Amino acid sequence: AIDQTRCLGGQHFKRAEKPEHRCLATPSISYHKLTGETGEIFMVFVTPTICKAISDQEVADVALKHFEDADAAAKAVTKAALAKGNSDNVSCMVLDFRWRANRRGMGQGQKK
C-alpha cells in the first residue's frame, strides 16, 4: 500500500511555527519497471489512517480477495479499515494493471 497524505495542498500545514508540524510537498520518488513477469495486477493507494488500521499485507489480501474490479477492491479495503474502528479520512484508490495483459494480447494479432 502506498501511504498518501491529504496535506499536500494545505497551506496551513506548510506554515506551521514548529518545524515538526510542517508538511512539505516534496515527494519521495522511486521507479519500478512492471514487466508482468511477477504478476502485478493492481496497486493500492491508501490514506495514513488505513495504514494505522490494517497492515500492508492485509490491504493486499483484502484487495485481491475482492478484485472483481478496482472499485470493488477499494471499497473492500476501506470497509476493512472502518471495521477496525478507524473513521478519520479513510480513503483508498486501486489502480488496475490488467490493461497491460490486454494490450500485450492486441499486439499478437488479436483485435479489440
Rosetta blueprint (number, residue, H / E / L):
1 A L
2 I E
3 D E
4 Q L
5 T L
6 R L
7 C L
8 L L
9 G L
10 G L
11 Q H
12 H H
13 F H
14 K H
15 R L
16 A L
17 E L
18 K L
19 P H
20 E H
21 H H
22 R L
23 C L
24 L L
25 A L
26 T L
27 P L
28 S L
29 I L
30 S L
31 Y L
32 H L
33 K L
34 L L
35 T L
36 G L
37 E L
38 T L
39 G L
40 E L
41 I L
42 F E
43 M E
44 V E
45 F E
46 V E
47 T L
48 P H
49 T H
50 I H
51 C H
52 K H
53 A H
54 I L
55 S L
56 D H
57 Q H
58 E H
59 V H
60 A H
61 D H
62 V H
63 A H
64 L H
65 K H
66 H L
67 F L
68 E L
69 D L
70 A H
71 D H
72 A H
73 A H
74 A H
75 K H
76 A H
77 V H
78 T H
79 K H
80 A H
81 A H
82 L H
83 A H
84 K L
85 G L
86 N L
87 S L
88 D L
89 N L
90 V L
91 S L
92 C E
93 M E
94 V E
95 L E
96 D E
97 F L
98 R L
99 W H
100 R H
101 A H
102 N H
103 R H
104 R H
105 G H
106 M H
107 G L
108 Q L
109 G L
110 Q L
111 K L
112 K L
